[in-house]
Amino acid sequence: MSWISGSLPQELMESQSHSMIVYAQLRSRDLPQSGRLYVLGNGYKIEFDEFQYGVAQGQILVVYSGNNRNECIGSGEICEMNELNNIIKF
């Protein structure tokens, strides 16, 4: 995961649940979709509010602020997803 600011967003560092609401985009032509970003011991995961179609390992996931879906805060390569394509690890 690469953060635009160079480090974890302040909101994520201060969260007791180690999570924050974000928007994330899987394809350049799709709109960012809402979900919750979690910090894991070996990476991150996003639990999307809705099913995501056509998710594949190796895709780049772009993460936007939960307050402003036009503010990119980072991106990372997808390494794993669940069978419902609503939980993605990167």
Backbone as CSV, one residue per row, in Angstrom:
resi,resn,N_x,N_y,N_z,CA_x,CA_y,CA_z,C_x,C_y,C_z
1,MET,0.845,-1.178,0.000,0.000,0.000,0.000,0.881,1.229,0.000
2,SER,0.569,2.145,-0.870,1.278,3.425,-0.949,0.323,4.542,-0.558
3,TRP,0.706,5.311,0.433,-0.106,6.434,0.880,0.405,7.724,0.249
4,ILE,-0.498,8.559,-0.230,-0.136,9.835,-0.860,0.678,10.695,0.116
5,SER,0.287,10.698,1.385,0.967,11.522,2.383,2.298,10.913,2.841
6,GLY,2.545,9.654,2.481,3.760,8.976,2.911,3.574,8.116,4.146
7,SER,2.423,8.255,4.833,2.138,7.444,6.013,0.630,7.248,6.157
8,LEU,0.243,6.395,7.107,-1.186,6.154,7.349,-1.925,7.464,7.573
9,PRO,-3.171,7.562,7.078,-3.969,8.758,7.366,-4.160,8.925,8.884
10,GLN,-4.171,10.149,9.353,-4.324,10.458,10.779,-5.557,9.777,11.363
11,GLU,-6.662,9.822,10.638,-7.913,9.217,11.117,-7.736,7.726,11.391
12,LEU,-6.992,7.053,10.549,-6.757,5.622,10.708,-5.822,5.347,11.885
13,MET,-4.836,6.183,12.095,-3.909,6.010,13.217,-4.600,6.226,14.553
14,GLU,-5.567,7.134,14.592,-6.241,7.476,15.840,-7.449,6.597,16.138
15,SER,-7.879,5.788,15.192,-9.074,4.964,15.352,-8.804,3.771,16.271
16,GLN,-9.661,3.587,17.277,-9.533,2.444,18.178,-9.840,1.133,17.464
17,SER,-10.674,1.183,16.444,-11.028,-0.025,15.698,-10.043,-0.293,14.564
18,HIS,-9.027,0.580,14.401,-8.056,0.473,13.309,-8.768,0.415,11.956
19,SER,-9.800,1.250,11.817,-10.554,1.274,10.566,-11.065,2.682,10.292
20,MET,-11.456,2.893,9.049,-12.065,4.164,8.670,-12.941,3.960,7.440
21,ILE,-13.941,4.819,7.298,-14.820,4.775,6.126,-14.079,5.409,4.962
22,VAL,-14.118,4.735,3.808,-13.434,5.214,2.605,-14.308,4.943,1.387
23,TYR,-13.843,5.446,0.262,-14.334,5.046,-1.049,-13.169,4.357,-1.736
24,ALA,-13.440,3.351,-2.523,-12.370,2.654,-3.238,-12.828,2.348,-4.658
25,GLN,-11.880,2.392,-5.569,-12.165,2.220,-6.995,-11.304,1.092,-7.555
26,LEU,-11.963,0.175,-8.264,-11.271,-0.977,-8.844,-10.889,-0.774,-10.303
27,ARG,-11.647,0.004,-11.034,-11.398,0.235,-12.456,-11.508,1.716,-12.769
28,SER,-10.753,2.160,-13.749,-10.718,3.591,-14.071,-12.075,4.136,-14.513
29,ARG,-12.903,3.298,-15.097,-14.206,3.770,-15.589,-15.335,3.609,-14.578
30,ASP,-15.045,2.985,-13.434,-16.055,2.815,-12.382,-16.015,3.993,-11.421
31,LEU,-17.114,4.220,-10.738,-17.139,5.219,-9.673,-16.606,4.593,-8.399
32,PRO,-15.974,5.383,-7.542,-15.534,4.849,-6.255,-16.738,4.344,-5.455
33,GLN,-16.541,3.209,-4.770,-17.597,2.569,-3.996,-17.284,2.688,-2.507
34,SER,-18.326,2.814,-1.689,-18.128,2.994,-0.256,-17.796,1.686,0.451
35,GLY,-17.023,1.813,1.507,-16.654,0.660,2.313,-15.863,1.101,3.532
36,ARG,-15.343,0.127,4.254,-14.539,0.400,5.445,-13.173,-0.231,5.271
37,LEU,-12.124,0.566,5.503,-10.740,0.127,5.404,-10.252,-0.285,6.787
38,TYR,-9.641,-1.476,6.865,-9.097,-1.996,8.127,-7.598,-2.206,7.992
39,VAL,-6.869,-1.949,9.071,-5.443,-2.267,9.132,-5.326,-3.692,9.657
40,LEU,-4.593,-4.539,8.938,-4.314,-5.907,9.362,-2.848,-5.991,9.756
41,GLY,-2.463,-7.065,10.404,-1.068,-7.229,10.789,-0.132,-7.274,9.598
42,ASN,-0.621,-7.782,8.469,0.235,-7.940,7.282,-0.296,-7.192,6.065
43,GLY,-1.086,-6.175,6.268,-1.622,-5.410,5.142,-2.905,-4.696,5.517
44,TYR,-3.823,-4.646,4.569,-5.075,-3.922,4.747,-6.195,-4.719,4.103
45,LYS,-7.420,-4.416,4.509,-8.573,-4.975,3.808,-9.653,-3.915,3.737
46,ILE,-10.472,-4.035,2.703,-11.649,-3.185,2.561,-12.866,-4.083,2.530
47,GLU,-13.846,-3.748,3.352,-15.150,-4.391,3.295,-16.078,-3.415,2.590
48,PHE,-16.427,-3.742,1.357,-17.313,-2.886,0.582,-18.748,-3.030,1.075
49,ASP,-19.532,-1.986,0.924,-20.942,-2.025,1.296,-21.745,-2.878,0.325
50,GLU,-21.247,-3.022,-0.902,-21.951,-3.792,-1.933,-20.990,-4.730,-2.652
51,PHE,-21.547,-5.745,-3.300,-20.787,-6.705,-4.097,-19.997,-5.966,-5.174
52,GLN,-18.769,-6.412,-5.428,-17.926,-5.828,-6.474,-17.692,-6.865,-7.565
53,TYR,-17.972,-6.507,-8.798,-17.850,-7.430,-9.932,-16.433,-7.462,-10.492
54,GLY,-15.999,-8.635,-10.899,-14.765,-8.781,-11.660,-13.488,-8.430,-10.924
55,VAL,-13.410,-8.730,-9.651,-12.200,-8.438,-8.881,-11.172,-9.530,-9.145
56,ALA,-9.919,-9.142,-9.336,-8.868,-10.127,-9.596,-7.581,-9.735,-8.884
57,GLN,-6.828,-10.754,-8.468,-5.515,-10.502,-7.893,-4.668,-9.734,-8.902
58,GLY,-3.864,-8.822,-8.388,-2.989,-8.041,-9.257,-3.577,-6.707,-9.675
59,GLN,-4.908,-6.547,-9.572,-5.515,-5.246,-9.875,-5.044,-4.231,-8.848
60,ILE,-5.057,-2.984,-9.231,-4.730,-1.898,-8.307,-6.031,-1.332,-7.764
61,LEU,-6.080,-1.185,-6.462,-7.231,-0.610,-5.772,-6.849,0.804,-5.350
62,VAL,-7.628,1.794,-5.743,-7.355,3.190,-5.383,-8.309,3.575,-4.267
63,VAL,-7.766,4.169,-3.209,-8.542,4.503,-2.019,-8.695,6.021,-1.918
64,TYR,-9.935,6.440,-1.664,-10.275,7.858,-1.528,-10.797,8.129,-0.127
65,SER,-10.683,9.362,0.294,-11.174,9.778,1.607,-12.670,9.497,1.732
66,GLY,-13.096,9.081,2.915,-14.515,8.884,3.171,-15.283,10.187,3.221
67,ASN,-14.567,11.300,3.397,-15.197,12.623,3.441,-15.282,13.289,2.077
68,ASN,-14.421,12.831,1.151,-14.358,13.478,-0.154,-13.886,12.457,-1.187
69,ARG,-14.802,11.928,-1.975,-14.427,10.872,-2.914,-13.563,11.372,-4.063
70,ASN,-13.218,12.646,-4.078,-12.286,13.177,-5.076,-10.870,13.291,-4.529
71,GLU,-10.681,12.991,-3.237,-9.363,13.097,-2.604,-8.733,11.710,-2.475
72,CYS,-7.787,11.423,-3.355,-7.090,10.136,-3.330,-6.133,10.125,-2.136
73,ILE,-6.210,9.050,-1.323,-5.311,8.962,-0.172,-4.286,7.838,-0.319
74,GLY,-4.487,6.928,-1.292,-3.510,5.868,-1.502,-3.978,4.824,-2.486
75,SER,-3.110,3.824,-2.692,-3.457,2.718,-3.595,-2.607,1.501,-3.241
76,GLY,-3.071,0.336,-3.679,-2.330,-0.886,-3.430,-2.775,-1.991,-4.361
77,GLU,-1.957,-3.033,-4.455,-2.247,-4.176,-5.325,-3.077,-5.208,-4.571
78,ILE,-4.151,-5.670,-5.197,-5.029,-6.660,-4.583,-4.310,-8.006,-4.531
79,CYS,-4.308,-8.615,-3.342,-3.654,-9.919,-3.187,-4.645,-11.028,-2.866
80,GLU,-5.857,-10.677,-2.425,-6.827,-11.702,-2.039,-8.218,-11.086,-1.946
81,MET,-9.251,-11.884,-2.219,-10.627,-11.424,-2.052,-11.489,-12.614,-1.649
82,ASN,-12.627,-12.331,-1.018,-13.521,-13.417,-0.628,-14.426,-13.792,-1.791
83,GLU,-15.178,-14.871,-1.636,-15.998,-15.363,-2.749,-17.126,-14.427,-3.116
84,LEU,-17.508,-13.533,-2.221,-18.568,-12.564,-2.534,-18.030,-11.265,-3.122
85,ASN,-16.691,-11.172,-3.232,-16.040,-9.964,-3.766,-16.425,-8.687,-3.042
86,ASN,-16.745,-8.796,-1.743,-16.994,-7.568,-1.010,-15.926,-7.311,0.051
87,ILE,-15.030,-8.296,0.283,-13.894,-8.095,1.174,-12.625,-8.347,0.369
88,ILE,-11.798,-7.328,0.290,-10.602,-7.394,-0.542,-9.387,-7.057,0.306
89,LYS,-8.355,-7.913,0.249,-7.112,-7.664,0.974,-6.057,-7.173,-0.012
90,PHE,-5.254,-6.237,0.462,-4.204,-5.677,-0.387,-3.051,-5.230,0.452
